[in-house]
Every structure is written in structure tokens, then in C-alpha cells.
């Protein structure tokens, strides 16, 4: 029995039925063995690409009996870095490195080195880090509508967008339990919302109601309203969505939140530090922040278009009282009075220092200039995609552009681009590919190169529609195989591979 047979048969059944059948299928030794064989074969090819240094650099499975010299270690690390930097420096990678200019990196490295021993957990020893974080939060809040909010917008600095979202959902859960007596909390979330909301659902025992999108790739408001009930603690909108780069109808979501008296979290992890600037540049950006009275929390990543070093984000709340549900305190621990605002205890204060230094050296003018150049590059790429009859842009994105192909395998087109040096994101439901533009793509000729390479990739797939290999089989399997548990196991095998020496 091959995978195609399983896909064809199960693909005709409702998802709820498939989930039940999958439990029994996995207990049939012959079927389980065949699924494992085919997924292991796919993973084998992927694993080879995860260990490109095996023959070039030292490998350690135990702490060496005698330490290597610092010079040797630095030489090896420089060798690895030199192999990795080419793609993102040349602008061939979607997202990932959002600024990347050498002077900017060198500046952040100096700031980090100066603060490398600091720890926000010890605010009495390192009050500078408390100053930095308080000002990061204030600057971010004022950028995101705090002055129009008629409320004291507050927040915390976290390790990234996922933690910001997790913190917000934990806060809504605890607030709802304390103030409304809700013991079976639910959140209403667009299917295009970040996977961190699913993670929060799993971690914090919050039921997630996933809402489909409409023809504009925005959340379906009618279905969202129908999903709200007495256990709903929050609804969610994205500004923009990661998959398709469109902004959900946040003004309408604000009205719904006020009407039903539920929280509204706006996930602006991707767009928080660029949407305000392109709005000032007169692009058609709807209100999406605390200027809308129904917005009760937001997340915005400083380490994306804020151009800080990787590892910082900001979560914001409309009131101080709300933020206090995020905090952790313990008063009867033998180790003394303990408290922490976020999930981590000890944290690298140097990252907060680098974030603060980035915000105040970039300034509004610096952010506006980069935002404008990114939008210019985005217009070139969108125009180029529109000129390829086989491709279609999904929704109305700003700079995070997804495109699909009905006639040919879009993942084979992605593989053809990979062969030309590009690293893009393969998405599904619907099957598409996207490129998230950064400052690296504003370099001269990069947008034009992408359009040229994309046209050639389409022509290659048209001439060679049955090309095997690459990641197309993996994305194709994930997009079509209804056995979600099987795909989940394959992803877990991938993570096992990452940690294998």
C-alpha cells in the first residue's frame, strides 16, 4: 500500500472521520511500517542538508579533556559564519535577517559586549537594563497609538513574538478566571494567525476556535462572531498575517470586542515596526493599534523590522491591572521573595541594551527611509509576479507577498528558485510560496533578480513538470495528506535530526 492510495481514499472523508481512522491505521503494522519508510526516506534527504560541516569542522560529543585555544575556536566559527552569510547578505532569503548592514551589526555587537554580563532578574545590580526596557516599552507603545488610547498602555520585553503571544494568552486566561469566573477559557483565532496561538492553547489548556478566511484572505467576521460565547476570553487579529501579508479588519474586530465584552489581541509581531511608518508614507493602512478602543493587547517584534538583535519583542496591554495578570510572584519560597514579569527568570540584559540602542539610533527618520525602500522593492516584485500569467498573488499584501499557481506545482517552482540560490517559505492551505521583504531586498538589482529568476523557474517547471527531488515532495505531502498525526511525527523526526550530532 503506497502513500498515494492512502491520500486518495482518506481525502474524500470529513476531517473528523479521518482523525478517528488515523488512530486505527497507526495500529496496523504493515501500514505503519510503510508510512514510516516513506517519511524516513523524505527525512533522509533533508537531514543531509542539515549537516554541511561534518567534513570541514570539528565535531564534539563530549567535553574535550583539554580545551582548544580561543584562536582555534574563533577560526572555526568564522569559517562556518562565512559559509552562511552569503545568501542573506545578498538578499536571497525570505525574512530572517531584517537589517544586516555591517555597520549596524558591528554597533550592536559593541553594545552587546558592553552589557554581556547583565541580567534583568537582578534589577538592583543592573538598573540600566530596567531603564532600557521601560523605555523600549514606552517608545513601542507610543508608536502604536498610546497617545490616542486614553489609557496607560504598558507592557514587557520578551524573548520574541512567540513568548509575547504566550504571555498575552496566559494573561487573558488568568484575568478571565479571576474577574469573570471562566474556568473553561476559549480564544477565537483566524486560521492564518501565528502558530504561537495554537501553542498557547496547548500549553495553557485554552480551547482554540479556528475561523476560516474570506476571499480577501482576511478573517471571516461573520463566522468569528458566531464562535464567540460565554467562555470566550479573547479574539485575535493579525497585522499583518504571516502567510499572506494582509491585515485583518482590525477596526471591525475592535467593534466586535467591545460589543461582546471580550479582549482583542492584535498580533503585530511582523508588522508592528513597519506598518506605522508606511501609514505615515500615505500607504492605505487601516487603523490597527491602541487608537481603536477595543484593542486590549498587542505584540510587536523589535527583532524584526525594529532591527534589534535577535531575541527581543514587546507585549503591550491597555491597562496596568491587566499586565499584573502576566506577572509571577511567590511569597513563601525558602529562597526568599521571588518574582518575574515574563516566563524566563534570568535573561540576557545585553539583548535589551542592544534593542534600546537600535531604537534611539534608528529614529523615526531612519525607519521611514527603510520602510519606503522596502515598499519600492515590494512594488517591483508584485508587478513582476502580475506579469507572469501562471501565477497569482494572494490577497492584497504590502511587503510580505504570497503567490500561487493553479497549472503547475508551486513547490516545484520554489525548488527551481532554490536551485538559483533563493531560500523562500513554502506554505499550504492553499498551496503557495511567499517572500518576506527586508532591507536586504532593497539592494540594487535584488528585486529585479527575483522577478527574472521567478520567470525562469516557471518556464523550467512548464518544460519539466515531473522533476523529482527537492522539498516539493515534503510540502506536497503536508498539503495533501489528511493524516495530520503522521505529518506531526515527521516534523518531530526533523527536530530529532536537528539535535543529532
C-alpha positions as CSV (number, residue, x, y, z in Angstrom):
1,X,0.0,0.0,0.0
2,X,1.6,3.3,-1.0
3,X,1.0,6.8,0.2
4,X,-1.0,7.9,-2.9
5,X,-3.6,5.2,-2.1
6,X,-4.0,6.4,1.5
7,X,-4.2,10.0,0.4
8,X,-6.8,9.3,-2.3
9,X,-9.0,7.3,-0.1
10,X,-8.9,9.4,3.0
11,X,-9.0,12.7,1.1
12,X,-12.7,12.1,0.3
13,X,-13.7,11.8,4.0
14,X,-14.5,14.6,6.6
15,X,-11.5,15.6,8.8
16,X,-13.3,14.4,11.9
17,X,-13.7,10.9,10.4
18,X,-10.1,10.9,9.2
19,X,-8.8,11.6,12.8
20,X,-10.7,8.6,14.1
21,X,-9.5,6.3,11.3
22,X,-5.9,7.5,11.8
23,X,-5.8,6.1,15.3
24,X,-6.6,2.7,14.0
25,X,-4.4,2.9,10.9
26,X,-1.4,3.6,13.0
27,X,-2.0,0.3,14.9
28,X,-1.8,-1.8,11.7
29,X,1.9,-2.9,11.5
30,X,2.1,-3.1,7.7
31,X,0.6,0.4,7.2
32,X,2.6,1.9,10.0
33,X,5.8,0.4,8.5
34,X,5.1,1.7,5.1
35,X,4.3,5.2,6.3
36,X,7.5,5.2,8.4
37,X,9.5,4.0,5.4
38,X,8.3,6.8,3.1
39,X,8.6,9.6,5.7
40,X,12.0,8.3,6.7
41,X,13.1,8.4,3.1
42,X,12.0,12.0,2.8
43,X,13.7,12.9,6.1
44,X,17.0,11.3,4.9
45,X,17.3,13.7,2.1
46,X,16.5,16.7,4.4
47,X,19.0,15.5,7.0
48,X,21.9,15.6,4.6
49,X,21.4,19.4,4.2
50,X,21.3,20.0,8.0
51,X,24.9,18.8,8.4
52,X,27.0,20.6,5.8
53,X,30.0,21.0,8.1
54,X,30.6,17.3,9.0
55,X,33.8,17.0,7.0
56,X,35.0,20.6,7.3
57,X,35.0,21.3,11.1
58,X,35.5,19.5,14.4
59,X,32.7,17.5,16.0
60,X,32.3,17.1,19.7
61,X,30.2,14.5,21.6
62,X,31.9,15.1,24.9
63,X,33.6,18.0,26.6
64,X,37.3,17.8,25.4
65,X,39.8,16.6,28.0
66,X,41.8,19.7,27.3
67,X,40.2,22.9,26.0
68,X,41.0,24.1,22.5
69,X,42.6,27.5,22.1
70,X,40.4,30.6,21.7
71,X,42.1,31.3,18.4
72,X,41.2,27.8,17.1
73,X,37.6,28.1,18.2
74,X,37.2,31.6,16.6
75,X,38.8,30.4,13.4
76,X,36.3,27.5,13.1
77,X,33.3,29.7,13.9
78,X,34.5,32.3,11.4
79,X,34.6,29.5,8.8
80,X,31.1,28.5,9.5
81,X,29.8,32.0,9.5
82,X,31.5,32.8,6.2
83,X,29.6,29.9,4.6
84,X,26.3,31.0,6.0
85,X,26.4,34.8,5.4
86,X,26.4,34.8,1.6
87,X,22.7,34.1,1.0
88,X,21.2,36.5,3.5
89,X,23.7,39.3,2.8
90,X,22.9,39.2,-0.9
91,X,19.1,39.3,-0.2
92,X,18.3,35.8,-1.3
93,X,16.5,34.8,1.9
94,X,12.9,35.5,2.8
95,X,12.7,37.4,6.1
96,X,15.2,36.0,8.7
97,X,17.7,39.0,8.7
98,X,15.8,42.2,8.6
99,X,18.6,44.8,8.5
100,X,22.0,43.2,8.1
101,X,24.3,46.2,7.2
102,X,27.8,45.6,8.5
103,X,28.0,48.9,10.4
104,X,24.7,48.2,12.1
105,X,25.8,44.7,13.1
106,X,29.1,46.0,14.4
107,X,27.4,48.6,16.5
108,X,25.0,46.1,18.1
109,X,27.9,43.7,18.8
110,X,29.7,46.5,20.7
111,X,26.6,47.3,22.7
112,X,26.1,43.6,23.5
113,X,29.7,43.1,24.6
114,X,29.5,46.1,26.9
115,X,26.4,44.6,28.6
116,X,27.2,40.9,28.2
117,X,27.1,40.1,32.0
118,X,23.9,41.9,32.8
119,X,20.7,40.2,33.9
120,X,17.3,41.9,34.3
121,X,16.4,39.5,37.1
122,X,18.8,41.5,39.3
123,X,17.4,44.9,38.8
124,X,19.2,46.2,41.9
125,X,22.6,45.3,40.3
126,X,21.8,46.3,36.7
127,X,19.4,49.3,36.9
128,X,20.5,50.3,33.4
129,X,18.7,47.3,31.9
130,X,15.5,48.3,33.8
131,X,15.8,51.8,32.3
132,X,16.3,50.3,28.8
133,X,13.3,48.0,29.0
134,X,11.0,50.6,30.4
135,X,11.9,53.0,27.6
136,X,11.6,50.3,24.9
137,X,8.1,49.6,26.1
138,X,7.2,53.3,26.2
139,X,8.6,54.0,22.7
140,X,6.8,51.0,21.2
141,X,3.5,51.9,22.9
142,X,3.6,55.5,21.6
143,X,4.4,54.2,18.1
144,X,1.3,52.0,18.4
145,X,-1.3,54.5,19.3
146,X,-0.8,55.0,23.1
147,X,-1.3,58.8,22.8
148,X,-4.8,58.3,21.5
149,X,-5.8,55.5,23.8
150,X,-6.9,57.5,26.9
151,X,-5.2,54.7,29.0
152,X,-1.8,53.9,30.4
153,X,-0.5,51.5,27.8
154,X,2.1,49.3,29.4
155,X,3.9,46.0,28.7
156,X,7.0,43.9,28.9
157,X,10.1,42.9,26.9
158,X,10.1,39.3,25.9
159,X,12.4,36.9,24.0
160,X,10.4,37.0,20.8
161,X,7.0,37.0,19.2
162,X,6.0,33.6,20.4
163,X,6.7,34.5,24.0
164,X,4.8,37.8,23.6
165,X,1.8,35.9,22.3
166,X,2.0,33.2,25.0
167,X,2.3,35.8,27.7
168,X,-0.8,37.6,26.4
169,X,-2.9,34.5,26.2
170,X,-1.8,33.4,29.7
171,X,-2.8,36.9,30.9
172,X,-6.3,36.7,29.3
173,X,-6.8,33.3,30.9
174,X,-5.9,34.4,34.4
175,X,-7.8,37.6,34.1
176,X,-11.0,35.8,32.9
177,X,-10.8,33.3,35.7
178,X,-10.3,36.0,38.4
179,X,-12.8,38.6,37.1
180,X,-15.4,36.5,35.3
181,X,-15.1,33.1,36.8
182,X,-14.3,31.4,33.5
183,X,-12.8,28.0,34.1
184,X,-13.0,26.7,30.5
185,X,-11.4,29.5,28.5
186,X,-11.6,29.8,24.8
187,X,-9.9,32.1,22.2
188,X,-11.3,32.8,18.7
189,X,-8.5,32.9,16.2
190,X,-8.2,33.1,12.4
191,X,-6.6,30.1,10.8
192,X,-4.0,32.5,9.5
193,X,-3.0,33.7,12.9
194,X,0.5,32.7,14.1
195,X,1.1,29.1,15.3
196,X,2.0,30.5,18.7
197,X,-1.7,30.8,19.5
198,X,-2.0,27.1,18.9
199,X,1.0,26.6,21.2
200,X,-0.7,28.8,23.9
201,X,-3.8,26.7,23.5
202,X,-1.8,23.5,24.1
203,X,0.4,24.9,26.9
204,X,-2.3,26.7,28.9
205,X,-5.4,24.5,28.3
206,X,-7.3,27.1,26.4
207,X,-9.7,25.9,23.7
208,X,-8.9,27.4,20.3
209,X,-11.7,28.0,17.9
210,X,-10.1,28.4,14.4
211,X,-12.0,30.7,12.0
212,X,-11.6,30.4,8.2
213,X,-10.6,33.3,6.0
214,X,-12.7,35.1,3.3
215,X,-12.0,35.7,-0.3
216,X,-9.6,38.6,0.7
217,X,-7.6,36.2,2.9
218,X,-8.8,38.1,6.0
219,X,-10.7,36.5,8.9
220,X,-14.3,35.8,8.2
221,X,-16.1,38.2,10.5
222,X,-19.5,36.5,10.4
223,X,-18.1,33.1,11.4
224,X,-15.9,34.8,14.0
225,X,-18.9,36.4,15.7
226,X,-20.8,33.1,15.7
227,X,-17.9,31.4,17.5
228,X,-17.9,33.9,20.5
229,X,-19.6,32.5,23.6
230,X,-19.6,32.9,27.4
231,X,-16.2,31.2,27.7
232,X,-14.5,33.4,25.1
233,X,-11.7,35.3,26.7
234,X,-10.2,37.0,23.6
235,X,-10.4,37.3,19.9
236,X,-7.4,37.7,17.6
237,X,-6.4,39.7,14.5
238,X,-3.1,39.9,12.7
239,X,-1.4,43.0,11.3
240,X,-0.3,41.5,9.0
241,X,-0.8,37.7,8.7
242,X,2.5,35.8,8.3
243,X,1.1,33.5,5.4
244,X,-0.3,36.2,3.1
245,X,0.8,39.5,4.4
246,X,-2.7,41.0,4.6
247,X,-4.0,43.0,7.6
248,X,-7.2,41.6,9.2
249,X,-10.1,44.0,9.6
250,X,-8.9,45.3,13.0
251,X,-11.4,48.2,13.2
252,X,-14.3,45.8,12.8
253,X,-12.7,43.4,15.3
254,X,-12.5,46.2,17.7
255,X,-16.2,46.9,17.5
256,X,-16.9,43.2,17.9
257,X,-14.7,43.0,21.0
258,X,-16.5,46.0,22.6
259,X,-19.9,44.6,21.7
260,X,-19.3,41.2,23.2
261,X,-17.1,42.5,26.0
262,X,-14.1,40.2,25.2
263,X,-10.4,41.0,24.8
264,X,-8.8,41.7,21.4
265,X,-5.2,40.9,20.8
266,X,-3.6,42.3,17.7
267,X,-0.6,40.3,16.6
268,X,1.7,42.9,15.0
269,X,4.8,40.8,15.6
270,X,5.7,41.1,11.9
271,X,4.2,44.5,11.1
272,X,4.4,46.5,14.3
273,X,7.6,48.3,13.4
274,X,6.8,49.0,9.7
275,X,3.1,49.5,9.4
276,X,3.1,52.8,11.4
277,X,5.8,54.1,9.0
278,X,4.2,53.1,5.8
279,X,1.0,54.5,7.0
280,X,2.8,57.8,7.5
281,X,4.1,57.4,4.0
282,X,0.4,57.5,2.8
283,X,0.0,53.9,2.0
284,X,-3.5,52.6,2.6
285,X,-3.1,51.0,6.0
286,X,-6.2,50.7,8.3
287,X,-6.1,51.6,11.9
288,X,-4.8,48.5,13.8
289,X,-3.4,49.7,17.2
290,X,-4.5,51.1,20.5
291,X,-6.1,54.1,18.8
292,X,-9.0,51.6,18.4
293,X,-10.8,51.3,21.8
294,X,-11.5,47.6,21.5
295,X,-7.8,46.6,21.2
296,X,-6.7,45.4,24.6
297,X,-3.2,43.9,23.9
298,X,-0.7,43.8,21.1
299,X,2.6,42.0,20.3
300,X,5.3,43.7,18.2
301,X,8.8,42.2,17.4
302,X,11.7,44.6,17.9
303,X,14.0,42.0,16.4
304,X,12.2,42.1,13.0
305,X,11.5,45.5,11.5
306,X,12.7,47.1,14.7
307,X,16.1,45.9,13.5
308,X,17.3,44.9,17.0
309,X,19.4,41.8,17.6
310,X,17.5,38.5,17.6
311,X,15.8,37.8,20.8
312,X,13.5,40.7,21.8
313,X,9.9,41.5,21.3
314,X,7.3,43.7,23.2
315,X,3.9,42.7,24.5
316,X,1.6,45.6,25.4
317,X,-1.6,45.9,27.4
318,X,-4.2,48.6,27.7
319,X,-4.0,48.8,31.5
320,X,-1.7,48.2,34.4
321,X,-4.2,46.0,36.0
322,X,-4.3,43.7,33.0
323,X,-0.5,43.4,32.9
324,X,-0.4,42.3,36.5
325,X,-2.1,39.0,35.5
326,X,1.0,38.3,33.4
327,X,3.4,38.5,36.4
328,X,4.6,35.6,38.5
329,X,5.2,36.0,42.3
330,X,5.9,33.7,45.1
331,X,6.0,34.9,48.7
332,X,6.6,31.7,50.8
333,X,9.6,30.2,49.0
334,X,12.6,29.4,51.3
335,X,14.8,31.1,48.7
336,X,13.1,34.4,49.5
337,X,10.6,36.7,47.8
338,X,10.7,35.8,44.0
339,X,9.1,37.5,41.1
340,X,9.5,37.6,37.3
341,X,7.5,39.5,34.7
342,X,7.9,37.0,31.9
343,X,8.4,33.3,31.6
344,X,12.2,33.4,31.9
345,X,14.0,34.1,35.2
346,X,17.5,35.1,34.2
347,X,17.6,36.8,30.8
348,X,20.4,38.4,28.7
349,X,20.2,42.1,29.5
350,X,22.6,42.7,26.6
351,X,19.8,42.0,24.2
352,X,17.6,44.6,25.8
353,X,20.5,47.1,25.7
354,X,21.0,46.4,22.0
355,X,17.3,46.8,21.4
356,X,17.2,50.2,23.1
357,X,20.4,51.3,21.3
358,X,18.8,50.3,18.0
359,X,15.5,52.3,18.6
360,X,17.2,55.5,19.6
361,X,19.9,55.4,16.8
362,X,17.5,54.5,14.0
363,X,15.0,57.2,14.9
364,X,11.7,57.8,13.1
365,X,13.5,59.1,10.1
366,X,15.7,56.0,9.7
367,X,12.7,53.7,10.0
368,X,10.7,55.8,7.4
369,X,13.5,55.6,4.9
370,X,13.9,51.8,5.1
371,X,10.2,51.3,5.1
372,X,9.9,53.3,1.9
373,X,12.7,51.4,0.2
374,X,11.1,48.1,1.2
375,X,7.8,49.2,-0.3
376,X,9.5,50.2,-3.5
377,X,11.1,46.8,-3.8
378,X,7.7,45.2,-3.0
379,X,6.0,47.1,-5.8
380,X,8.6,45.9,-8.3
381,X,8.2,42.2,-7.2
382,X,4.4,42.4,-7.2
383,X,4.4,44.0,-10.7
384,X,6.8,41.2,-11.8
385,X,4.6,38.5,-10.5
386,X,1.5,40.0,-12.1
387,X,3.3,39.8,-15.4
388,X,3.6,36.0,-15.1
389,X,0.2,34.6,-16.3
390,X,0.6,31.3,-14.5
391,X,1.0,33.0,-11.0
392,X,-1.5,34.7,-8.8
393,X,-0.8,37.0,-5.8
394,X,-3.0,36.0,-2.8
395,X,-4.9,38.9,-1.2
396,X,-3.6,42.4,-1.1
397,X,-0.2,42.2,0.7
398,X,2.1,45.1,1.5
399,X,5.7,43.7,1.6
400,X,5.1,40.0,2.6
401,X,4.0,38.5,-0.7
402,X,2.4,35.1,-1.3
403,X,1.8,33.7,-4.8
404,X,0.2,30.5,-6.1
405,X,0.0,28.6,-9.3
406,X,-3.1,26.6,-10.5
407,X,-1.5,25.0,-13.6
408,X,1.8,23.7,-12.1
409,X,3.2,22.5,-8.8
410,X,4.1,25.7,-6.9
411,X,6.5,23.8,-4.8
412,X,8.5,22.7,-7.8
413,X,8.7,26.3,-8.8
414,X,10.0,27.0,-5.3
415,X,12.6,24.2,-5.8
416,X,13.7,25.8,-9.1
417,X,14.2,29.1,-7.3
418,X,16.2,27.3,-4.5
419,X,18.5,25.9,-7.3
420,X,19.2,29.5,-8.2
421,X,20.2,30.3,-4.6
422,X,16.9,31.6,-3.1
423,X,15.5,30.5,0.3
424,X,11.8,31.1,0.4
425,X,8.8,29.9,2.5
426,X,6.6,27.1,1.3
427,X,3.0,27.5,2.6
428,X,-0.2,25.4,2.3
429,X,-3.9,25.7,2.7
430,X,-3.8,27.0,0.0
431,X,-0.5,25.8,-1.5
432,X,1.7,28.8,-2.2
433,X,5.1,30.3,-1.7
434,X,5.9,33.6,-0.1
435,X,8.8,36.1,0.2
436,X,9.0,38.4,3.1
437,X,11.0,41.5,2.1
438,X,13.6,43.1,4.3
439,X,16.3,45.8,4.0
440,X,18.4,43.1,2.3
441,X,16.0,43.1,-0.7
442,X,16.3,46.8,-1.2
443,X,19.9,46.5,-2.5
444,X,20.3,47.4,-6.1
445,X,19.2,44.7,-8.5
446,X,17.8,42.2,-5.9
447,X,14.1,42.8,-6.7
448,X,14.8,42.6,-10.5
449,X,16.8,39.4,-10.0
450,X,14.0,37.8,-8.1
451,X,11.5,38.6,-10.9
452,X,13.9,37.3,-13.6
453,X,14.6,34.1,-11.6
454,X,11.0,33.5,-10.9
455,X,10.0,33.8,-14.6
456,X,12.8,31.3,-15.5
457,X,11.7,29.0,-12.7
458,X,8.1,28.9,-14.0
459,X,9.4,28.2,-17.5
460,X,11.6,25.4,-16.2
461,X,8.7,23.7,-14.4
462,X,6.5,24.1,-17.5
463,X,9.1,22.3,-19.5
464,X,9.9,19.8,-16.8
465,X,6.6,19.2,-14.8
466,X,7.7,15.9,-13.3
467,X,11.0,16.9,-11.8
468,X,11.8,14.8,-8.7
469,X,13.7,15.7,-5.5
470,X,14.0,18.9,-3.5
471,X,11.4,19.9,-0.9
472,X,8.4,19.7,-3.3
473,X,7.5,16.2,-2.1
474,X,7.6,17.3,1.6
475,X,5.4,20.3,1.0
476,X,3.1,18.4,-1.3
477,X,2.7,15.6,1.3
478,X,1.9,18.1,4.1
479,X,-0.6,19.9,1.8
480,X,-2.5,16.8,0.7
481,X,-2.1,14.1,3.3
482,X,-5.1,14.2,5.6
483,X,-3.2,12.2,8.3
484,X,-2.2,15.2,10.5
485,X,-0.7,12.9,13.1
486,X,1.6,11.4,10.5
487,X,2.8,14.8,9.4
488,X,3.3,15.8,13.0
489,X,5.5,12.7,13.6
490,X,7.6,13.6,10.5
491,X,8.2,17.1,11.9
492,X,9.2,15.6,15.2
493,X,11.7,13.4,13.4
494,X,13.0,16.5,11.7
495,X,13.6,18.1,15.2
496,X,15.3,14.9,16.3
497,X,17.6,15.3,13.3
498,X,18.5,18.9,14.3
499,X,19.8,17.7,17.7
500,X,21.7,14.8,16.3
501,X,25.5,15.2,16.3
